[in-house]
Amino acid sequence: MKRKMKLGSIEEEAALCRKAFKGVKVGTLVLHCHHEVLCEPLTEEAENRIAFILSSKAKHEQALRLHLFRPVSDAKLRSLGKKYPMVKKVDAEWQKADAELRKAYAEWRKADAERQKADAEWQKAYAEWQKADAEWQKAYAEWQKADAEWQKADAGLAILVHPHVCKNCPWDGKTIFPQAKP
């Protein structure tokens, strides 16, 4: 039968957790950083995880999470005896993979920043195009109106001028071939 774990208050457990992580570096193996993982390397400062637990996890979970979240010291690892070199080897491989991941992430962030900059420039150019297009649409509508008025005036002028310029013209108002009508 399991013994019931005695927990302090959230504040007490947070203080003990911070004390346990004093001087602990990123990459150190830790227990219970996340509730579904027993042991994993610390990927960021422990204080970040502590702050996250305090700000984002349910109040009834906080004391337990803080109580269990602890670093695994090299002394504890050495106490494993023959298994210690294997743990160190796996940890070294993880450290290498983590460094590669961080490098790839930095490159991704740089590329994403460039994408965001290009997107902002595109958005600006598109807004300018929309403004120019609206101005063109307005100018085109005005031109159509003026063209319609010109067509009307031209037709009226032609009707007035035509008989004086073109004597004995067969124009009937639609064609110069009135006899060709069906």
ABEGO torsion letter per residue (X at the ends): XBBBBBBBBAAAAAAAAAAAABGBBBGBBBBGABAABABBBBABBAAAAAAAAAAABBAAAAAAAAAABBBBBAAAAAAAEAAAAAAAAAAAAAAAAAAAAAAAAAAAAAAAAAAAAAAAAAAAAAAAAAAAAAAAAAAAAAAAAAAAAAAAAAAAAAAAAAAAABBGBABAGABABAAABX
